[in-house]
């Protein structure tokens, strides 16, 4: 399947999952800790401000994706001159974006209490919170270039290690601050400053590896045009991601209340944790597919498409089944039984379309890695607009459940009706062949897990943490034995020759290896 070192793949995947595991454990502990220390209203404001400033992500303009893409490509071809141009041009662009984000932060901090239904007692706190969080995001733009460079070099393990250090330090600081009776403002300071410091360390590491000189003489218009050809379309995907996944809290906070955000965020946060498990794996496919494309390895791309999506399905299908069957118990032992009635329906509505999306996580990453994401960007942008419209229409009559439906309906349409056909056409594989070879094994070995969890739940409904853990251990042991069986038989990630026999070489809309010229070719 893969043309890069298995040791490097193992390092990247294991470190990413380790970092994710640390973050999930921290989140499982911190979310109820912060919630019960601050209360529903203050916690809702906390979620709201981070959701609003999360929209600053659209100012990325797809530049980070271009950094990953072209660092991977130029490192594969050992083009040091273009590597330096990509890094410096990105830094220059992000410096301007950061200044614009800072300006918007100052304006937003003045009017935040007028835009959202924030209790009067929290008006001043909300302004300071908005200012602190927005400023950290603005500063994070230029320093984030080096994280993208490390990903392009497939040094995900370095990014993961620094993330773990940042998360642990931040957790200790949050516990200390809240235990001493401090509120939202001090919480925001420790939450934002530590990740920025770790980002500076990451920049130092990246520069040591790349040996790339920094200076305005390496900022080139030709490189900016080259990156814009990729990032312009990626920007559509970023905008759609904001509309798809960052509008819910804003819609709820504007139309309902900040307290309602808390109930929604509990169900949505569990789905986010499940999603991140797959996304840690799927991020590897951007530089992998970019390097395969740079070498003109069309067959390797098709192997990554099938085996990559199969790997994603191996992960998300059992997680989805577990959350559907034991979701109520998970919410009860996490934050309390009083949140089940409203948060579990949100979880149930969101987890199914998200699972369908995450089963194809490799597909979307490969479109980005080979710069064949134009149609995907347009479709997801339309989906994001429809998401906002449906959420606004449904939130009043159905509350937070209606908002979740507004996200689920268009997302399902995209990942079922569009994405499989589109990616198969791009990489020259029949849709039925792709679906059969990518998903048959994951579905089959998930069925015993489902049967096991249903039998356990019929035996007794878990209400304590140890009971939930016990049921999950039994069910996942069954799944683990099934996976071990197919892994030992070399069928887990092996792409059968017949899966590629009917592939139409050169069927991509743009010839592989000629998607865009380098700066020197333009010159």
C-alpha positions in Angstrom: 0.0 0.0 0.0 2.6 2.6 1.1 5.8 3.8 -0.3 7.2 5.4 2.8 8.9 3.9 5.9 6.6 1.7 7.9 8.6 2.9 11.0 7.7 6.5 10.1 4.1 5.6 9.6 4.0 3.9 13.0 5.7 6.8 14.7 3.2 9.3 13.2 0.1 7.3 13.9 1.1 6.1 17.3 2.2 9.6 18.4 -1.0 11.2 17.0 -3.2 8.7 18.8 -1.2 9.1 22.0 -1.6 12.9 21.8 -5.3 12.4 21.1 -5.7 10.0 24.0 -4.1 12.5 26.3 -6.4 15.3 25.0 -9.5 13.1 25.4 -8.6 12.1 28.9 -7.9 15.8 29.7 -11.2 16.8 28.1 -13.2 14.1 29.9 -11.8 15.4 33.2 -11.7 19.1 32.4 -15.1 19.6 30.8 -17.2 18.6 33.9 -14.6 20.3 36.2 -14.9 23.6 34.3 -18.7 23.2 33.9 -19.3 22.6 37.6 -16.9 25.3 38.7 -18.3 28.0 36.4 -21.9 27.0 36.0 -24.1 26.5 32.9 -24.2 30.2 31.9 -20.5 30.9 32.3 -19.6 27.6 30.6 -21.9 28.5 27.7 -20.2 31.8 27.3 -16.8 30.0 27.3 -18.0 27.7 24.5 -19.6 30.6 22.6 -16.5 32.8 22.5 -14.3 29.9 21.3 -16.9 29.2 18.6 -17.0 32.8 17.4 -13.2 33.1 17.4 -13.1 29.7 15.7 -14.4 31.6 12.6 -11.1 33.3 12.3 -10.1 30.0 10.8 -11.5 31.2 7.5 -8.7 33.8 7.4 -6.3 30.9 7.0 -7.3 31.1 3.3 -6.1 27.6 2.8 -2.5 28.6 3.3 -1.7 26.0 5.9 -2.9 23.3 3.5 -0.7 24.7 0.8 2.3 24.6 3.2 1.7 20.9 3.9 1.1 20.2 0.3 4.2 22.0 -1.2 6.6 21.2 1.6 5.8 17.5 1.0 6.1 17.9 -2.7 9.3 20.0 -2.8 11.0 17.9 -0.1 10.2 14.8 -2.2 12.0 16.4 -5.2 14.7 18.0 -2.9 13.9 21.5 -4.2 15.4 23.6 -1.4 14.9 27.0 -3.2 11.1 26.5 -3.5 10.9 25.2 0.1 12.4 28.5 1.3 10.0 30.4 -0.9 7.0 28.5 0.4 7.9 29.0 4.1 8.7 32.7 3.8 5.8 33.6 1.5 3.5 31.9 4.0 5.0 33.8 6.9 4.5 37.1 5.1 0.9 36.3 4.3 0.1 35.1 7.8 1.6 38.2 9.4 -0.9 40.3 7.5 -3.8 38.0 8.3 -2.9 38.1 12.0 -3.0 41.9 12.0 -6.4 41.8 10.4 -7.6 39.3 12.9 -6.4 41.4 15.8 -8.3 44.4 14.4 -11.5 42.4 14.2 -10.9 41.1 17.8 -10.8 44.6 19.2 -14.0 45.6 17.4 -15.7 42.3 18.4 -14.8 42.7 22.0 -16.6 46.0 22.1 -19.9 44.7 20.7 -19.9 41.0 21.9 -22.6 41.7 24.5 -24.9 43.3 21.9 -24.6 40.4 19.5 -25.4 37.5 21.8 -27.8 36.9 24.7 -25.2 37.2 27.4 -26.4 37.8 31.0 -25.7 41.4 32.2 -23.4 40.2 34.9 -21.1 38.7 32.3 -20.8 41.6 29.9 -17.4 42.8 31.0 -16.1 39.3 31.4 -17.2 38.4 27.9 -15.4 41.4 26.4 -12.1 40.5 28.0 -12.6 36.8 27.1 -13.2 37.7 23.5 -10.1 40.0 23.4 -7.8 37.4 25.0 -8.9 34.4 22.8 -9.0 36.5 19.6 -5.5 37.9 20.2 -4.1 34.4 20.7 -5.7 33.2 17.5 -4.2 36.2 15.6 -0.7 35.6 16.9 -1.1 31.9 16.2 -1.4 32.5 12.4 2.3 33.2 11.6 3.7 30.7 14.1 1.4 28.0 12.8 3.4 27.9 9.5 6.0 25.7 11.1 3.5 23.1 12.4 2.3 22.8 8.8 5.9 22.4 7.6 6.5 19.5 10.1 3.4 17.8 8.8 4.5 18.3 5.2 7.8 16.6 6.2 5.7 13.8 7.7 7.1 14.6 11.2 3.7 14.3 12.8 5.3 12.8 15.9 7.1 16.1 16.6 3.8 18.0 16.4 2.1 15.4 18.6 4.8 15.5 21.3 4.7 19.2 21.5 0.9 19.1 21.7 1.0 16.7 24.6 3.4 19.0 26.5 1.1 21.9 25.8 -2.0 20.1 26.9 -0.5 18.8 30.1 0.8 22.2 31.1 -2.4 23.9 30.2 -4.5 21.4 32.2 -2.3 21.9 35.3 -2.7 25.7 35.0 -6.5 25.5 34.5 -6.9 23.3 37.6 -4.7 25.6 39.6 -6.5 28.8 38.5 -10.1 27.4 39.0 -9.1 25.8 42.3 -8.0 29.3 43.5 -11.4 30.7 42.7 -10.5 32.6 39.5 -13.0 33.0 36.7 -13.2 33.1 32.9 -10.6 35.8 32.3 -7.7 34.1 34.1 -8.9 30.8 32.6 -8.6 32.3 29.1 -5.1 33.6 29.8 -3.7 30.2 30.8 -5.6 28.4 28.0 -4.1 30.6 25.3 -0.6 31.6 26.4 0.8 28.1 26.9 -0.1 26.8 23.4 1.5 29.9 21.8 4.8 29.2 23.7 4.8 25.6 22.5 4.2 26.8 19.0 7.4 28.9 19.2 9.3 25.8 20.3 7.8 24.0 17.3 9.0 26.8 15.0 12.5 26.4 16.4 12.4 22.6 15.7 11.1 23.0 12.2 13.8 25.6 11.3 16.5 23.2 12.7 15.3 20.4 10.4 14.6 22.5 7.3 17.7 24.8 7.5 15.5 27.2 5.7 16.7 30.9 5.6 14.2 33.5 6.7 14.0 36.8 4.9 11.9 39.0 2.7 14.1 38.2 -0.3 12.5 34.7 -0.3 8.9 36.1 -0.6 7.9 35.7 -4.2 4.8 36.5 -6.2 5.3 33.4 -8.3 5.2 31.3 -5.1 2.2 33.1 -3.9 0.4 32.4 -7.2 1.4 28.8 -7.0 0.1 28.4 -3.4 -3.1 30.4 -4.3 -3.9 27.9 -7.0 -4.2 25.3 -4.3 -5.2 27.4 -1.3 -8.0 29.3 -3.0 -10.0 26.1 -3.4 -9.0 24.9 0.1 -10.4 28.2 1.4 -13.8 27.1 0.2 -13.5 23.9 2.2 -12.4 25.9 5.3 -15.3 28.2 4.9 -17.7 25.3 4.6 -16.1 23.6 7.6 -16.8 26.8 9.7 -20.4 26.8 8.5 -20.8 23.1 8.9 -19.3 22.6 12.4 -18.8 26.0 14.0 -22.2 27.7 13.6 -24.3 25.5 15.9 -23.2 27.2 19.2 -23.6 30.6 17.6 -27.1 29.9 16.3 -28.1 28.5 19.7 -26.5 31.4 21.6 -28.2 34.0 19.4 -31.7 32.5 19.2 -32.0 30.4 22.4 -29.6 31.0 25.3 -26.0 30.4 26.4 -27.3 27.8 28.8 -28.7 25.8 25.9 -25.2 25.8 24.4 -24.0 23.7 27.3 -26.5 20.9 26.6 -25.7 20.9 22.9 -22.0 21.0 23.4 -22.0 17.8 25.5 -23.4 15.7 22.7 -21.4 17.4 20.1 -18.1 17.2 22.1 -18.4 13.4 22.3 -18.8 13.3 18.5 -15.8 15.6 18.2 -13.7 13.2 20.3 -14.7 10.3 18.1 -14.0 12.3 15.0 -10.5 13.3 16.1 -9.5 9.6 16.5 -9.9 9.2 12.7 -8.6 12.6 11.8 -5.3 11.9 13.5 -4.9 9.0 11.0 -6.3 10.7 7.9 -4.0 13.7 8.2 -1.2 11.4 7.1 -2.8 11.0 3.7 -2.2 14.6 2.6 1.6 14.5 2.4 1.5 10.8 1.4 -0.7 11.4 -1.6 1.2 14.6 -2.5 4.5 12.7 -2.6 2.9 9.9 -4.7 1.5 12.4 -7.1 4.9 14.2 -7.3 6.4 10.8 -8.4 3.6 10.1 -10.8 2.6 7.0 -8.9 -1.1 6.6 -9.9 -1.3 3.0 -8.8 0.0 4.0 -5.3 -2.6 6.7 -5.1 -5.4 4.1 -5.7 -3.9 1.8 -3.1 -3.9 4.6 -0.6 -7.5 5.4 -1.4 -8.8 2.0 -0.7 -6.6 1.0 2.2 -6.7 4.4 3.7 -10.5 4.6 3.8 -10.6 1.0 5.0 -8.3 1.9 7.9 -10.6 4.9 8.8 -13.7 2.6 8.7 -11.9 0.1 11.0 -11.7 2.9 13.6 -14.9 4.8 13.4 -17.5 2.0 12.8 -17.0 0.4 16.3 -16.8 3.8 17.9 -20.1 4.8 16.3 -21.8 1.5 17.4 -20.5 1.9 20.9 -21.8 5.5 21.3 -25.2 4.7 19.8 -25.7 1.7 22.3 -24.0 3.2 25.4 -24.3 6.9 24.7 -26.7 7.6 27.5 -24.5 5.9 30.0 -21.5 7.7 28.7 -23.2 11.1 29.3 -24.5 10.1 32.7 -21.1 9.1 34.1 -19.3 12.0 32.4 -21.4 15.1 33.3 -24.5 13.8 35.1 -27.9 12.1 34.3 -29.7 15.5 34.1 -28.0 16.1 30.7 -29.1 12.9 29.1 -32.6 13.9 27.9 -31.3 16.8 25.7 -27.7 15.8 25.0 -28.2 12.2 23.9 -30.6 13.1 21.0 -27.9 15.5 19.7 -25.3 12.8 19.9 -27.5 10.4 18.1 -28.4 12.7 15.3 -24.8 13.8 14.7 -22.9 10.5 15.1 -24.4 8.8 12.1 -23.6 11.3 9.4 -20.2 12.0 11.0 -19.4 8.3 10.8 -20.3 8.3 7.1 -18.0 11.2 6.6 -15.1 9.8 8.6 -15.3 6.5 6.8 -14.2 8.5 3.8 -11.7 10.7 5.6 -8.8 9.5 3.4 -10.8 10.5 0.2 -11.1 14.2 1.2 -7.4 14.3 2.3 -6.2 12.8 -0.9 -8.2 15.4 -2.9 -6.3 18.1 -1.0 -3.0 16.3 -1.3 -3.2 16.1 -5.1 -4.9 19.5 -5.6 -8.0 17.9 -7.1 -10.5 19.5 -4.6 -12.3 22.1 -6.6 -15.6 20.4 -6.9 -15.4 19.1 -3.4 -14.8 22.6 -2.1 -17.8 24.0 -3.9 -20.1 21.2 -2.8 -19.1 21.5 0.9 -19.5 25.3 0.8 -23.1 24.8 -0.5 -23.6 22.2 2.2 -22.4 24.7 4.8 -24.8 27.4 3.7 -27.7 24.9 3.7 -26.6 23.9 7.2 -26.9 27.4 8.5 -30.3 28.0 6.9 -31.7 24.7 8.2 -30.3 25.2 11.7 -31.9 28.7 11.9 -35.2 27.3 10.7 -35.3 24.3 12.9 -33.8 25.6 16.2 -36.9 27.6 17.2 -39.5 24.8 16.9 -37.2 21.9 17.9 -34.5 23.5 20.1 -31.0 22.1 20.1 -32.3 18.9 18.5 -33.4 20.9 15.5 -30.0 22.6 15.2 -28.4 19.2 15.2 -30.7 18.1 12.4 -29.7 21.2 10.4 -26.1 19.9 10.5 -26.9 16.2 9.9 -29.2 16.5 6.8 -26.9 18.3 4.4 -23.8 16.5 5.6 -25.5 13.1 4.9 -26.3 14.3 1.4 -22.7 15.3 0.7 -21.0 12.1 2.0 -23.5 9.7 0.5 -24.6 11.3 -2.8 -21.4 13.2 -3.9 -18.1 12.2 -2.3 -17.8 8.5 -3.3 -18.6 9.1 -6.9 -16.4 12.1 -7.1 -13.3 10.6 -5.6 -13.7 7.4 -7.6 -13.9 9.4 -10.8 -10.8 11.4 -9.9 -8.7 8.4 -9.2 -10.1 6.1 -11.8 -11.8 3.4 -9.8 -15.4 2.0 -10.2 -17.6 3.1 -7.3 -18.9 -0.4 -6.5 -15.3 -1.7 -6.5 -14.2 1.0 -4.2 -17.1 0.4 -1.8 -16.7 -3.3 -1.8 -12.9 -3.4 -1.1 -12.8 -0.5 1.3 -15.8 -1.2 3.6 -16.8 -4.9 3.5 -14.2 -6.1 6.1 -14.8 -3.2 8.5 -18.6 -3.7 8.5 -18.3 -7.5 8.9 -16.0 -7.4 11.9 -18.1 -4.6 13.6 -21.2 -6.8 13.7 -20.0 -9.1 16.5 -19.2 -6.0 18.6 -22.7 -4.7 18.1 -24.2 -8.1 19.1 -22.0 -8.2 22.2 -22.9 -4.7 23.4 -26.6 -5.2 22.8 -26.5 -8.5 24.9 -24.5 -6.7 27.7 -27.0 -3.8 27.7 -29.9 -6.3 27.9 -28.0 -7.9 30.9 -27.8 -4.5 32.7 -27.7 -0.8 31.9 -24.5 0.7 33.2 -24.8 3.8 35.4 -21.3 4.0 36.8 -18.0 4.6 35.1 -16.6 1.1 35.9 -19.7 -0.5 34.5 -19.4 1.4 31.2 -15.7 0.6 31.0 -16.4 -3.1 31.7 -19.0 -3.3 28.9 -16.7 -1.5 26.5 -13.8 -3.8 27.3 -15.9 -6.9 26.6 -17.3 -5.6 23.4 -14.0 -4.2 22.1 -12.2 -7.4 23.1 -14.6 -9.2 20.7 -13.8 -6.6 18.0 -10.1 -6.8 18.7 -10.1 -10.6 18.2 -11.9 -10.2 14.9 -9.4 -7.6 13.8 -6.5 -9.6 14.9 -7.7 -12.5 12.8 -7.9 -10.6 9.6 -4.6 -8.8 10.4 -2.8 -12.1 10.9 -4.2 -13.3 7.6 -2.7 -10.2 5.9 -6.2 -9.1 4.8 -6.6 -6.0 7.0 -4.8 -3.5 4.7 -3.9 -5.6 1.7 -5.4 -4.2 -1.5 -6.4 -7.1 -3.7 -5.1 -7.0 -7.3 -8.6 -7.3 -8.6 -9.5 -4.1 -6.9 -7.1 -2.3 -9.2 -7.4 -4.4 -12.3 -10.3 -2.3 -13.7 -8.7 1.0 -12.8 -8.6 3.4 -15.7 -5.1 4.8 -15.8 -5.0 8.5 -16.4 -8.7 9.0 -15.8 -8.1 12.0 -13.5 -9.4 15.3 -14.8 -5.9 16.7 -14.5 -2.9 14.5 -15.3 -1.1 13.3 -12.2 2.2 15.0 -11.7 1.2 18.0 -13.7 -1.4 19.6 -11.5 0.6 22.9 -11.2 4.0 24.1 -12.2 6.7 25.0 -9.8 8.0 28.5 -9.4 11.0 27.8 -11.5 8.8 26.4 -14.3 6.7 29.6 -14.2 9.9 31.7 -14.3 
